Amino acid sequence: MAENRSPDAGRRSERSRRAIHDAALALVAEVGYPRTTIDAIAARAGVGKQTIYRWYHRWLLRTLPLTHEYADAIVDHALRGLAP
């Protein structure tokens, strides 16, 4: 299937994935994991929710329960690493 995609579609796809990733990280840092929603990630990334679910649904189902448990510690650790 991937062979049929145009180079432009591949670049758009990669830009969208990067935007989703960056949006998710920024929102977790700003409002915390429990208040970060798929709607907010999609809006910040400029994509539809269906795009997130299409690419990440299996990952979300596996990791959300674990991520919720450890998210605050992960964000705190990351922010301490960014502190001057």
N, C-alpha and C positions, 0 to 999 in steps of 0.2 A: 504494500500500500504506500509506503513512504516514497517509493520510487516515482509515483505518479504526481507527487506534489511539486509545484514550481519552486524555484529558488526563492522567490519573493514570499511564498507561503511559509517556507521554512524559516526565513528571517523574521517574519511577523510572529510566527509561533514562538521562536526563541525570545523575541522582545516581550511577548505577553507573559511567558513563563518567568522571565526576569522581573517584570513589573509585579507579578503576583508575589513572588518571593520577597522583593523589596517592600511591598505594601504590607505583607504579613509581619515581617520583622519590625517595621516602623510602628505599626499599630500595637503590637505586643509591648514594645518599649514605651509607647505613649500612654496606653490605657490598661495594660496588663492583659494576660491571656484570657481570664474569665470574661472580660468585656470585649474581646476581639471577636467579630462575627464574620462569617463568609460574605454577608452583604457589604460590610465595611471594607473588607479586603478587595472585593470585586470593584466597588466604587472607586477606591483609591488607585487601583491598578488600571482602571479604564476598561475592564472586561465584564462580561456577563457571568453570573453565578454558574451557569451551565459550563462555562469554560473551565472554571476551577474544579467542578465536580468531574468533568470528563477526564482531566489530566491527573487529578489527585484523589479521587474517591477511595481507592483501595488504601492509599497511604493514610488518608484521614481516618478511615475506620480502624486501622491498626494502631495508629500513634496517638490519636486524640486522648484516649484515657490515660496513657502514660505521660503524655506531654502536659496535660493538665496538672498532674501530680508534681512535675518537676519544673514547670515553666518559670515560676518566680525565681527559683534558684539559678536557673540558666540565664535569665535576663539580668539578675543582679550581678552574677559573675562576669557577664559580657560587659556590662556598664562599668564595673570596677576596672576592667582592662582598658577601657577607653578614657578613664579619668586621667587628667594631666598629672 
